[in-house]
Amino acid sequence: MEPTSLRNSAPPGRRLAFFTYLTIVILSAMAAAVPSAVQYGPKFLTLPFTFWLMLALACAADFRPFNATGPRQSVAVFPSICFAFAALLMWGLPAAVLIQTCATSVFAWRTRHSAWRGLFNISQYTLALTFAFGVLSLGPKIPLRDGTIDRHQVVLILLACAGWFATSHVLVATAVWLRFGGTWRQSLTTAIGSEGLAAFALLLLGPFLVAAAQVSGWLIPLIVAPLYAVYRVAGLSEDHERLSLLDPLTGLANRKALFTAVEDAITELRELPFDSQDRRLALVVLDLDRFKQVNDALGHAVGDRLLIEVGRRLATCVPADALVARLGGDEFAVLAPRITAQDTARDLARTVAKALADPVRLDGMPLDVASSIGIAVYPEHGDDFTTLLRHADVAMYDAKTRGDTIAVYKPESDHNSPARLGLLGDLRRSLETPGFGEVALYYQPQVDMGTGEVVGVEALLRWRHPVRGLVSPEELIKVAEHSGVMRLLTCRVIDEALAQLARWAEGGMRLRAAINVSVRDLHTTELVDYLAGRLAEYNVSADQIQLEITEGALMADPRRVLTTLQRLDRLGVALSLDDFGTGYSSLQHLRRLPLSEVKIDRSFVLGMSTDEDDASIVRSIIELAGALGLRVVAEGVEDERTWRWLVAHGCHVAQGWFYARPMPADELPRWLAKYRPPMLLRAVPNHPEAAS
């Protein structure tokens, strides 16, 4: 058992219980050892040379004990145990206590332990030896005088070893529990296997020392050889354990070391008074943007050198109490063990970003090291390592998605929150229900502004949850787009839309349907193959389908997305750039992509009547698209004034409540039968359709 697990500082908030316990242990040890020591009296002066040799060897061995690998950070093993137990067998309790007290005092002096800690360690061993001596006293010929040991005494010695370890372990486990909190059972069972093995190995050396002493006291120093061998093996084990906590490439802490550091820091923060200002810690996670391109273009050797330099910069820019770790690949983490507010974590993240801002020069070539940084703070964003790391990862990817450098965790950005996972499960169940379940498509007409003719519809998702009611389309997509459900959703939308186009065609109504697809759909050519198969199955022409993609989808992985778009274009499917003006598109994208139209985002269209800037943006988009030969669709047209403005400025197609709200498929034929182009409605002011 590791008797050094107690700290020199008094435990905050637990002072009374902790020191009361220590006092009881110390007084109990004195009550057990002092009377027998007084009775032993002059016998100490008559003890043979063998005893003093054991005492000297015990003190020398405990001057630098060795550590055994175990669940605790350090499991100290004290070789003096074997000498004290041998003295217990040969000369009784007072002699054993004297050896153990001297050896423990040497260790406490060398490590500058506080007085109360040294007294506790001495008392712990004294009580353990007292219990062991009580077990040995149950049999005859104890202390051993003639060096003979029969089978009954072997059993007693084994029981005495077990009693010694049980007493020592329980005493220290209780002290650790009172010091650090948690449960007593957890404190008792932690490291019991590794510490028990080391203690029993040393205790059982005692009888062999007794046998050696009976032959010749000069055989006792030979015990140093096996003890040194154990010391070296333990040292190698400790080195291996230390290396297992380091990243072999950068020399930084690894994920295992970060886990231990975070959990230890959380334990310490929980012990602080509730009015303490630094009861928080921050976990900052970052990865390098475009690191894959460096590896692909320059090779892994250059990539490794880049990671080493990034690790060096991180280690030199963080505070002294912070821990820098490499989690794997190009992902790093910084632990700030005590902060006062989220702003402190943001400041640390800005320092990290600034340290990585300058290019890294490798072989004369400057490499930019941009990064995305996510922050999670204890206790607001989690109370254990796993939760904090996951939330910091969520924040990091949120920053990457939004094009920011730094982001603090927000629950709404977490696509894997329990509520969202539950909603995702409900969505999957609904999609797998025959007949499309609770998810349905509504259709909003798209009207040619020059002729007033309905040229198509946009298929819009609607999900009526059995408990939550109508779920907004934005939330529905957020739930699905980061999971495999997105592909299932896209396939069901394609099936439903094509089946509906086929039904309308049978009734003599030929329309084009616009379907929204996500970035996940465009990252694979499976979408093209699936769509081609369904077009053939429903006997729908490819020009009756138009896929709407967002600017963000184009920027996610331009090369892979472009390949998919080119295959869709060869299939004959028209492509529309949705929400144009809100993302990252440039003239270069518009020139390279096989687009047939752009859709002006509804936020600009709705703001035209009150915001001249929005009107200017819409005007510019119409002129740009016209110069590139693209059709322009305006969504969000809700009043006649907006409609007039768009007609005057050459917009081609519009959709919005000015014409019709989204409606179920079976209502569209009835609406078309009553529909009159807006220019005709203006001639009949009292017509009921004019107000719709």
C-alpha positions in Angstrom: 0.0 0.0 0.0 1.3 3.5 -0.8 1.7 5.4 2.4 2.7 8.5 0.6 -0.7 9.2 -0.9 -1.5 11.8 1.7 -0.4 15.3 0.9 1.5 17.7 3.2 -1.3 20.3 3.0 -4.3 20.0 5.2 -7.4 19.0 3.2 -9.7 22.0 2.6 -13.2 21.5 3.9 -12.3 18.2 5.6 -9.8 19.4 8.2 -11.8 18.3 11.3 -12.6 14.8 10.2 -9.2 14.2 8.6 -7.0 15.3 11.5 -9.3 13.7 14.0 -8.8 10.4 12.2 -5.0 11.0 12.1 -4.9 11.7 15.8 -6.8 8.5 16.6 -4.4 6.4 14.5 -1.3 8.0 16.1 -2.7 7.6 19.6 -3.7 4.0 18.9 -0.2 3.2 17.6 1.4 4.8 20.7 -1.0 2.7 23.0 0.1 -0.4 21.2 3.8 0.1 21.0 4.9 2.2 24.0 4.0 -0.2 26.8 5.8 -3.1 25.1 8.8 -0.9 24.2 9.1 0.2 27.9 8.8 -3.4 29.0 11.5 -4.4 26.5 13.7 -1.7 28.0 17.3 -2.7 28.3 16.9 -5.6 25.9 17.5 -3.1 23.1 21.1 -2.8 24.2 21.6 -6.6 24.1 20.2 -7.1 20.6 22.8 -8.8 18.4 24.8 -7.4 15.5 22.4 -9.0 13.1 19.6 -6.7 14.3 21.6 -3.5 13.8 22.7 -4.7 10.4 19.0 -5.2 9.4 18.2 -1.7 10.8 21.0 -0.1 8.7 20.0 -2.0 5.6 16.3 -1.0 6.1 17.2 2.7 6.4 19.5 2.5 3.4 16.8 0.8 1.3 14.0 3.2 2.3 16.2 6.2 1.4 15.0 5.7 -2.2 12.1 3.2 -2.4 10.9 2.0 -5.7 7.5 2.4 -7.4 5.4 -0.3 -8.8 3.1 0.2 -11.7 -0.6 0.4 -10.6 -3.8 2.3 -10.9 -2.5 5.1 -8.8 -0.1 7.6 -10.1 2.6 6.3 -7.8 2.6 3.1 -5.8 5.6 3.3 -3.5 7.1 0.0 -2.2 9.3 0.2 0.9 12.0 -2.6 1.2 12.2 -1.9 5.0 9.0 -4.0 5.3 11.0 -7.3 4.9 13.6 -6.3 7.5 10.9 -5.2 10.0 8.9 -8.4 9.5 12.1 -10.5 10.0 12.8 -8.6 13.2 9.2 -9.3 14.3 9.7 -13.0 13.8 13.1 -13.1 15.6 13.0 -10.4 18.4 9.4 -9.4 18.8 7.2 -6.3 18.3 9.4 -3.6 19.9 12.5 -4.5 17.7 10.3 -4.6 14.5 8.7 -1.2 15.4 12.2 0.3 15.9 13.5 -0.8 12.5 10.3 0.4 10.8 10.3 3.8 12.6 13.9 4.5 11.8 13.5 3.6 8.1 10.2 5.6 7.8 11.8 8.6 9.5 14.7 8.5 7.0 12.3 8.5 4.1 10.2 11.3 5.6 13.3 13.4 6.2 14.6 12.9 2.6 11.2 13.8 1.0 10.5 16.7 3.5 7.2 15.3 4.6 5.3 17.3 7.3 5.5 16.1 10.9 1.9 14.8 10.9 2.4 12.9 7.7 5.6 11.2 9.0 3.8 10.3 12.3 0.9 8.9 10.5 3.2 6.7 8.3 5.0 5.4 11.4 1.7 4.8 13.2 0.3 3.0 10.2 3.2 0.5 10.1 3.2 0.2 13.9 -0.4 -0.9 14.0 0.1 -3.3 11.0 3.1 -4.9 12.8 1.0 -5.1 16.0 -1.8 -7.0 14.3 0.7 -9.3 12.6 2.4 -10.0 16.0 -1.0 -10.8 17.5 -1.6 -13.4 14.8 1.9 -14.9 15.3 1.4 -15.1 19.0 -1.4 -17.6 18.5 1.2 -20.3 17.9 4.2 -21.6 19.8 7.9 -20.6 19.6 7.3 -16.9 18.5 9.7 -15.1 18.4 11.7 -17.8 16.6 14.9 -18.6 18.5 16.3 -21.7 16.9 15.5 -21.0 13.2 13.2 -23.9 12.8 9.8 -23.3 11.2 7.1 -26.1 11.0 4.0 -26.2 8.8 1.8 -24.7 11.5 4.1 -21.7 11.8 4.1 -21.3 8.0 0.3 -20.9 8.1 0.6 -18.4 10.9 3.2 -16.4 9.0 0.9 -16.3 5.9 -2.0 -15.1 8.1 0.2 -12.5 9.7 1.3 -11.2 6.3 -2.4 -10.9 5.3 -3.2 -9.2 8.6 -0.3 -6.8 8.1 -1.4 -5.8 4.6 -5.1 -5.6 5.6 -4.4 -3.2 8.5 -2.0 -1.0 6.5 -4.3 -0.8 3.5 -7.5 0.0 5.5 -5.7 2.7 7.5 -4.4 4.5 4.4 -7.5 3.9 2.3 -9.6 5.6 5.0 -7.2 8.5 5.2 -7.3 8.9 1.4 -11.1 8.8 1.5 -11.3 11.5 4.2 -8.8 13.6 2.2 -10.1 13.3 -1.3 -13.8 12.3 -0.8 -15.6 9.8 -3.1 -16.7 6.5 -1.6 -14.8 4.5 1.0 -15.2 1.3 -1.0 -13.7 2.9 -4.1 -10.7 4.1 -2.0 -10.3 0.6 -0.5 -10.4 -1.3 -3.8 -8.2 1.1 -5.8 -4.7 -0.5 -6.5 -5.4 -3.3 -4.0 -4.0 -5.9 -6.4 -0.7 -4.3 -7.4 0.0 -3.0 -3.9 -0.9 -6.3 -2.2 1.4 -8.2 -4.5 4.3 -6.0 -3.8 3.7 -6.0 0.0 3.3 -9.8 0.2 6.5 -10.3 -1.9 8.5 -8.2 0.6 6.8 -9.6 3.8 7.6 -13.2 2.7 11.2 -12.3 2.4 11.2 -12.0 6.2 11.3 -15.7 7.0 14.2 -16.2 4.6 16.1 -13.4 6.3 15.4 -15.3 9.6 16.8 -18.5 8.2 19.8 -16.7 6.8 20.5 -15.0 10.1 20.5 -18.3 11.9 23.2 -19.6 9.6 25.3 -16.4 9.5 24.5 -12.7 9.9 26.8 -12.0 6.9 24.3 -13.6 4.6 21.8 -10.9 5.3 23.5 -8.2 3.1 23.0 -10.6 0.2 19.4 -9.6 0.2 20.5 -6.4 -1.4 21.1 -8.1 -4.7 17.5 -9.3 -5.3 16.1 -6.1 -3.9 18.3 -4.1 -6.3 17.1 -6.4 -9.1 13.5 -5.7 -8.1 14.4 -2.0 -7.9 15.7 -2.0 -11.5 12.7 -3.9 -12.8 10.4 -1.5 -11.1 12.4 1.4 -12.6 12.0 0.0 -16.1 8.3 -0.5 -15.4 8.0 3.1 -14.2 9.9 4.3 -17.3 7.6 2.3 -19.5 4.6 3.7 -17.7 5.9 7.3 -18.1 6.6 6.7 -21.8 3.1 5.3 -22.2 1.8 8.8 -21.2 3.9 10.6 -23.9 3.2 11.1 -27.6 6.2 9.5 -29.3 6.4 12.0 -32.1 6.1 15.4 -30.3 7.1 14.4 -26.7 3.9 16.0 -25.5 1.3 14.3 -23.2 -1.0 11.8 -25.0 -4.7 11.2 -24.6 -4.1 8.8 -21.6 -2.1 11.5 -19.8 -4.7 14.1 -20.6 -7.4 11.9 -19.2 -5.6 11.5 -15.9 -4.7 15.2 -15.7 -8.3 16.3 -16.4 -9.8 13.9 -13.9 -7.3 14.9 -11.2 -7.9 18.6 -11.8 -11.7 18.0 -11.5 -11.2 16.2 -8.2 -9.1 19.1 -6.9 -11.7 21.7 -8.1 -14.4 19.9 -6.3 -12.5 20.2 -3.0 -12.3 24.0 -3.3 -14.7 26.1 -1.3 -17.9 27.0 -3.3 -17.1 30.7 -3.1 -13.7 30.1 -4.8 -13.3 32.0 -8.0 -11.2 29.4 -9.8 -13.5 26.5 -9.6 -13.4 26.0 -13.4 -11.1 24.3 -15.9 -11.0 24.7 -19.6 -10.3 22.0 -22.2 -9.2 23.5 -25.5 -9.1 21.3 -28.6 -7.7 22.2 -32.0 -6.8 20.7 -35.3 -4.8 22.0 -38.2 -6.7 23.1 -41.3 -5.5 21.6 -44.6 -3.0 19.3 -42.8 -4.0 16.5 -45.1 -3.0 18.5 -48.2 0.5 19.0 -46.6 0.8 15.2 -46.1 -0.4 14.4 -49.6 1.7 17.1 -51.4 4.9 17.0 -49.4 4.9 13.6 -47.7 4.4 12.3 -44.2 8.0 13.2 -43.1 7.3 16.9 -43.7 3.9 16.5 -42.0 5.6 15.0 -39.0 8.1 17.9 -38.8 5.2 20.3 -39.0 3.4 18.5 -36.1 6.6 18.7 -34.0 6.9 22.4 -34.6 3.2 23.0 -33.7 3.7 21.0 -30.5 6.8 23.1 -29.6 4.8 26.4 -30.3 1.9 25.2 -28.1 4.2 24.2 -25.3 5.9 27.6 -25.2 2.8 29.8 -25.5 0.6 28.3 -22.7 0.7 29.2 -19.0 3.1 27.2 -16.7 0.2 25.2 -15.1 -1.4 24.2 -18.5 -0.9 20.8 -20.1 -0.4 20.4 -23.8 -1.3 17.0 -25.3 -1.5 15.5 -28.8 -4.7 13.5 -29.2 -3.6 11.9 -32.5 -3.2 13.0 -36.1 -3.2 16.7 -36.3 -5.4 17.2 -33.2 -4.0 18.8 -30.1 -5.5 19.7 -26.7 -4.6 22.2 -24.0 -5.8 21.8 -20.4 -6.0 25.0 -18.3 -6.6 23.5 -14.8 -7.9 26.6 -13.1 -9.7 29.5 -14.7 -12.1 32.1 -13.4 -14.4 32.5 -16.4 -15.0 31.5 -20.0 -13.3 34.7 -21.1 -10.1 33.4 -19.7 -10.4 30.3 -21.8 -11.1 32.5 -24.9 -7.9 34.5 -24.1 -5.9 31.2 -23.9 -7.4 30.1 -27.3 -6.5 33.5 -28.8 -2.9 33.1 -27.6 -2.8 29.6 -29.1 -4.2 30.9 -32.4 -1.7 33.7 -32.4 1.2 31.3 -31.8 0.2 29.3 -34.8 -0.5 32.3 -37.1 3.1 32.7 -38.4 4.1 30.3 -41.2 6.3 27.3 -40.3 9.4 27.2 -42.5 10.5 23.7 -43.5 13.3 23.3 -45.9 12.9 27.0 -46.8 9.2 26.5 -47.6 6.7 28.5 -45.6 3.7 26.5 -44.5 0.6 28.2 -43.1 -0.7 26.6 -39.9 -4.3 27.7 -39.6 -6.4 26.0 -37.0 -9.9 25.6 -35.7 -10.3 25.7 -31.9 -13.1 24.5 -29.7 -13.5 25.2 -26.0 -15.4 23.3 -23.3 -15.4 24.5 -19.7 -16.0 22.6 -16.4 -18.6 22.4 -14.9 -20.8 24.3 -17.4 -20.1 21.9 -20.3 -19.5 18.6 -18.5 -18.1 17.1 -15.3 -15.9 14.4 -16.6 -13.1 14.0 -19.3 -15.2 12.2 -21.8 -18.0 14.7 -21.9 -15.7 17.7 -21.9 -13.6 16.3 -24.8 -16.7 15.5 -26.8 -18.1 19.0 -26.3 -14.8 20.6 -27.1 -14.7 18.6 -30.3 -18.3 19.8 -31.1 -17.2 23.4 -30.6 -14.1 22.9 -32.8 -16.2 21.5 -35.7 -18.7 24.3 -35.1 -15.8 26.8 -35.6 -14.7 25.0 -38.7 -18.2 25.0 -40.2 -18.7 28.7 -39.5 -15.3 29.6 -40.8 -14.3 31.0 -37.4 -11.1 30.3 -35.5 -12.5 29.9 -32.0 -15.9 28.6 -30.7 -17.2 27.8 -27.2 -19.4 24.8 -26.9 -23.1 25.5 -27.4 -25.7 22.7 -26.8 -27.6 23.7 -30.0 -24.4 23.0 -32.0 -24.2 19.5 -30.6 -25.7 17.1 -33.2 -25.3 14.2 -30.7 -27.1 15.6 -27.7 -29.5 13.2 -25.9 -32.5 15.1 -27.1 -31.3 15.3 -30.7 -30.3 11.6 -30.7 -33.8 10.8 -29.5 -35.3 12.9 -32.3 -33.0 11.3 -34.8 -34.3 7.9 -33.7 -37.8 9.0 -34.1 -37.0 10.4 -37.6 -35.5 7.1 -38.6 -38.5 5.2 -37.3 -40.8 7.5 -39.3 -38.9 7.2 -42.5 -38.9 3.4 -42.2 -42.7 3.3 -41.7 -44.5 2.3 -44.9 -46.5 5.1 -46.5 -43.8 7.7 -45.5 -45.1 7.8 -41.9 -45.2 11.2 -40.2 -42.9 12.8 -42.8 -44.5 14.3 -45.9 -43.7 16.5 -48.8 -45.4 19.8 -49.4 -45.1 21.6 -52.7 -44.8 25.3 -53.4 -45.4 26.6 -56.9 -42.7 28.4 -58.9 -44.0 30.9 -61.4 -42.5 32.4 -64.5 -42.6 36.2 -63.8 -42.8 37.0 -67.5 -45.8 34.9 -68.4 -47.3 34.0 -65.1 -47.1 30.3 -65.9 -46.5 27.8 -63.2 -43.2 26.1 -64.3 -42.5 24.0 -61.4 -42.7 23.3 -57.7 -40.3 23.0 -54.8 -40.6 19.9 -52.7 -40.5 20.9 -49.0 -40.2 18.6 -46.1 -42.8 18.6 -43.3 -42.5 16.4 -40.2 -45.4 16.2 -37.7 -43.9 14.5 -34.6 -46.4 12.5 -32.6 -45.3 14.3 -29.4 -43.6 17.6 -30.4 -46.0 18.4 -33.2 -44.7 20.1 -36.3 -40.8 20.1 -36.4 -39.3 22.9 -38.4 -37.5 21.9 -41.6 -34.3 23.6 -40.3 -34.3 21.4 -37.2 -35.2 18.3 -39.2 -32.1 18.8 -41.5 -29.9 19.6 -38.5 -30.9 16.3 -36.9 -30.3 14.2 -40.0 -27.5 15.8 -42.0 -24.6 14.6 -39.7 -25.8 11.0 -39.7 -26.7 8.1 -42.0 -30.3 9.0 -41.7 -29.6 11.9 -44.2 -29.1 9.4 -47.0 -32.3 7.6 -46.0 -34.2 10.9 -46.0 -32.9 11.9 -49.4 -33.8 8.6 -50.9 -37.3 8.8 -49.6 -37.7 12.4 -50.8 -36.6 11.4 -54.3 -38.9 8.4 -54.3 -41.9 10.5 -53.1 -41.2 13.4 -55.5 -40.7 11.2 -58.6 -43.8 9.1 -57.7 -45.8 12.2 -57.4 -44.5 13.7 -60.7 -45.6 10.4 -62.4 -49.1 10.6 -60.8 -49.5 14.2 -62.0 -48.3 13.3 -65.5 -51.0 10.6 -65.7 -53.5 13.3 -65.0 -52.1 15.5 -67.8 -50.1 17.8 -65.5 -46.4 18.0 -66.4 -44.3 19.9 -63.8 -40.7 20.2 -62.8 -39.9 19.5 -59.1 -36.9 21.0 -57.2 -35.4 18.9 -54.5 -32.9 20.0 -51.8 -29.9 17.8 -51.3 -27.2 18.1 -48.5 -23.5 18.2 -48.6 -23.5 14.6 -47.4 -25.4 13.5 -50.5 -22.9 15.2 -52.8 -19.8 13.6 -51.2 -20.6 10.3 -53.0 -21.7 9.4 -56.5 -24.3 7.1 -55.0 -26.9 9.9 -55.4 -26.4 9.9 -59.2 -26.8 6.2 -59.5 -29.9 6.1 -57.2 -31.5 9.0 -59.0 -30.9 7.5 -62.4 -32.5 4.2 -61.3 -35.5 5.9 -59.9 -36.0 8.1 -63.0 -36.2 5.0 -65.1 -38.4 3.1 -62.7 -41.0 6.0 -62.5 -40.6 6.9 -66.2 -39.9 10.5 -65.3 -37.7 12.6 -67.6 -34.5 13.9 -66.1 -35.4 17.5 -67.0 -38.4 17.3 -64.6 -36.0 17.1 -61.7 -33.9 20.0 -60.4 -31.5 19.5 -57.4 -30.9 22.5 -55.2 -27.5 22.7 -53.5 -26.2 25.3 -51.0 -23.0 27.3 -51.2 -21.7 25.7 -48.0 -22.0 22.3 -49.7 -19.9 23.5 -52.6 -17.1 24.6 -50.2 -17.1 21.5 -48.0 -15.0 19.5 -50.5 -15.1 21.2 -53.9 -13.3 18.5 -55.8 -15.6 15.6 -54.8 -18.7 17.8 -55.0 -17.8 18.9 -58.5 -17.4 15.3 -59.7 -20.9 14.5 -58.5 -22.4 17.6 -60.0 -20.8 16.9 -63.4 -22.3 13.4 -63.4 -25.7 14.9 -62.5 -25.4 17.3 -65.4 -24.6 14.6 -67.8 -27.6 12.7 -66.6 -29.7 15.7 -67.6 -30.7 16.9 -64.2 -30.7 20.7 -63.7 -28.8 22.2 -60.8 -29.8 25.2 -58.8 -27.5 27.1 -56.4 -29.8 27.7 -53.3 -29.6 30.6 -50.9 -27.2 32.5 -53.2 -25.5 35.5 -51.5 -25.3 34.0 -48.0 -22.3 31.8 -48.4 -18.8 31.7 -50.0 -19.5 31.5 -53.7 -17.3 33.4 -56.1 -17.4 34.1 -59.8 -14.9 31.2 -60.2 -17.4 28.8 -58.7 -20.2 30.0 -60.9 -18.1 29.7 -64.0 -16.9 26.2 -63.2 -20.1 24.6 -62.0 -22.7 23.1 -64.3 -25.5 25.3 -62.9 -28.7 26.3 -64.7 -30.1 28.7 -62.1 -29.4 30.6 -58.8 -31.9 31.2 -56.1 -31.8 34.5 -54.2 -32.0 33.9 -50.5 -35.4 34.9 -49.0 -33.7 37.1 -46.4 -32.6 39.5 -49.2 -36.0 39.4 -50.9 -38.0 40.1 -47.8 -35.8 43.0 -46.9 -35.9 44.8 -50.3 -38.8 47.0 -49.5 -37.2 48.5 -46.3 -33.5 48.0 -46.8 -31.8 49.6 -49.9 -28.7 47.4 -49.3 -30.8 44.3 -49.7 -32.4 45.7 -52.9 -28.9 46.5 -54.3 -27.8 42.9 -53.5 -30.8 41.4 -55.3 -30.3 43.7 -58.3 -26.6 42.8 -58.5 -27.4 39.0 -58.4 -29.9 39.4 -61.2 -27.4 41.2 -63.4 -24.6 38.8 -62.6 -26.7 35.7 -63.3 -28.0 37.3 -66.5 -24.4 37.9 -67.7 -23.6 34.3 -67.0 -26.7 33.0 -68.7 -28.3 31.6 -65.5 -32.0 31.7 -64.6 -32.8 33.6 -61.4 -35.3 32.4 -58.9 -36.5 34.6 -56.0 -37.9 32.9 -53.0 -39.9 34.7 -50.3 -42.1 36.8 -52.6 -44.9 37.8 -50.3 -46.5 40.9 -51.6 -47.3 42.7 -54.9 -44.8 45.5 -54.3 -41.9 42.9 -54.2 -43.4 41.1 -57.2 -43.5 44.3 -59.2 -39.9 45.2 -58.3 -38.6 41.8 -59.3 -40.5 41.9 -62.6 -39.1 45.3 -63.4 -35.6 44.2 -62.8 -35.7 41.1 -64.9 -36.0 38.2 -62.4 -37.1 35.1 -64.1 -39.0 32.9 -61.6 -40.5 33.6 -58.2 -42.1 31.6 -55.4 -43.7 32.7 -52.1 -46.9 33.4 -50.4 -47.8 36.1 -52.9 -48.6 33.1 -55.2 -49.3 30.2 -52.8 -48.2 28.6 -49.6 -46.6 25.1 -49.6 -49.4 22.6 -49.9 -49.9 18.8 -49.9 -49.7 17.1 -53.3 -53.5 16.4 -53.5 -54.3 20.2 -53.1 -52.0 21.3 -56.0 -54.3 20.3 -58.9 -57.2 22.2 -57.3 -55.0 25.3 -56.7 -53.8 25.2 -60.4 -57.4 25.0 -61.6 -58.2 28.2 -59.8 -54.9 30.0 -60.3 -54.8 33.2 -62.4 -51.6 35.0 -63.3 -51.0 38.1 -61.1 -51.3 40.5 -64.1 -54.8 39.2 -64.8 -55.7 39.5 -61.1 -54.7 43.2 -61.0 -57.4 43.8 -63.6 -60.1 42.4 -61.3 -59.4 44.0 -57.9 -62.4 42.4 -56.1 -61.5 38.9 -57.3 -61.1 36.6 -54.2 -57.8 35.2 -55.5 -56.3 38.7 -55.6 -56.0 38.7 -51.8 -54.4 35.3 -51.5 
